Amino acid sequence: MRVITDQDRCVAAGQCVLSAPDVFDQREEDGVVMLRDPTPHPDLHDAVRDAVALCPAAAIRAQEGR
């Protein structure tokens, strides 16, 4: 899995960090998403899928496979 974020679309809701804190973080100054791990371990894939589904701005995508 490869994770892609769009900081321009992010509304700083924080759902990604709550779903997958090992993969996502937020900038201190404005809460915009920061990607900690663009190719997370398979154990984290379900959490990333949850983050994608919960993002109100559709600022996160997950490309399955390699």
DRENMAR-311404 format. One record per residue (C-alpha): residue number from 1; z, y, x; residue in one letter. Coordinates in pm, whole numbers. Layout:
// residues N
+-----+--------+--------+--------+------+
| pos |     zz |     yy |     xx | code |
+-----+--------+--------+--------+------+
| NUM |      Z |      Y |      X |    a |
...
+-----+--------+--------+--------+------+
This chain:
// residues 66
+-----+--------+--------+--------+------+
| pos |     zz |     yy |     xx | code |
+-----+--------+--------+--------+------+
|   1 |      0 |      0 |      0 |    m |
|   2 |    -80 |    352 |    111 |    r |
|   3 |    102 |    645 |    -51 |    v |
|   4 |    -63 |    986 |    -93 |    i |
|   5 |    111 |   1300 |   -213 |    t |
|   6 |    -31 |   1634 |   -324 |    d |
|   7 |    217 |   1907 |   -236 |    q |
|   8 |     10 |   2166 |   -424 |    d |
|   9 |     58 |   1976 |   -751 |    r |
|  10 |    427 |   1894 |   -697 |    c |
|  11 |    671 |   2067 |   -935 |    v |
|  12 |    982 |   1958 |   -742 |    a |
|  13 |   1123 |   1740 |  -1020 |    a |
|  14 |   1266 |   1495 |   -766 |    g |
|  15 |   1188 |   1178 |   -959 |    q |
|  16 |   1013 |   1034 |   -653 |    c |
|  17 |   1322 |   1073 |   -436 |    v |
|  18 |   1541 |    916 |   -702 |    l |
|  19 |   1301 |    622 |   -734 |    s |
|  20 |   1222 |    561 |   -366 |    a |
|  21 |   1440 |    762 |   -126 |    p |
|  22 |   1315 |    562 |    173 |    d |
|  23 |    960 |    677 |    102 |    v |
|  24 |   1001 |   1031 |    -36 |    f |
|  25 |   1208 |   1338 |     43 |    d |
|  26 |   1203 |   1701 |    -70 |    q |
|  27 |   1173 |   2021 |    132 |    r |
|  28 |   1500 |   2212 |    144 |    e |
|  29 |   1347 |   2551 |     64 |    e |
|  30 |   1157 |   2462 |   -253 |    d |
|  31 |   1204 |   2094 |   -338 |    g |
|  32 |    839 |   2002 |   -288 |    v |
|  33 |    773 |   1638 |   -206 |    v |
|  34 |    760 |   1521 |    154 |    m |
|  35 |    633 |   1178 |    244 |    l |
|  36 |    866 |    987 |    473 |    r |
|  37 |    662 |    666 |    490 |    d |
|  38 |    292 |    658 |    393 |    p |
|  39 |    274 |    278 |    431 |    t |
|  40 |    603 |    147 |    294 |    p |
|  41 |    728 |   -209 |    335 |    h |
|  42 |    629 |   -441 |     48 |    p |
|  43 |    993 |   -450 |    -65 |    d |
|  44 |    952 |    -83 |   -164 |    l |
|  45 |    622 |   -111 |   -352 |    h |
|  46 |    780 |   -146 |   -697 |    d |
|  47 |    992 |    163 |   -634 |    a |
|  48 |    681 |    356 |   -527 |    v |
|  49 |    500 |    246 |   -842 |    r |
|  50 |    796 |    375 |  -1043 |    d |
|  51 |    777 |    708 |   -861 |    a |
|  52 |    406 |    735 |   -937 |    v |
|  53 |    470 |    665 |  -1306 |    a |
|  54 |    762 |    908 |  -1329 |    l |
|  55 |    605 |   1204 |  -1148 |    c |
|  56 |    552 |   1471 |  -1416 |    p |
|  57 |    283 |   1647 |  -1210 |    a |
|  58 |     87 |   1335 |  -1108 |    a |
|  59 |    133 |   1447 |   -747 |    a |
|  60 |    170 |   1093 |   -610 |    i |
|  61 |    -85 |    816 |   -578 |    r |
|  62 |    -49 |    464 |   -443 |    a |
|  63 |   -352 |    281 |   -312 |    q |
|  64 |   -291 |    -91 |   -332 |    e |
|  65 |   -401 |   -320 |    -53 |    g |
|  66 |   -486 |   -220 |    301 |    r |
+-----+--------+--------+--------+------+
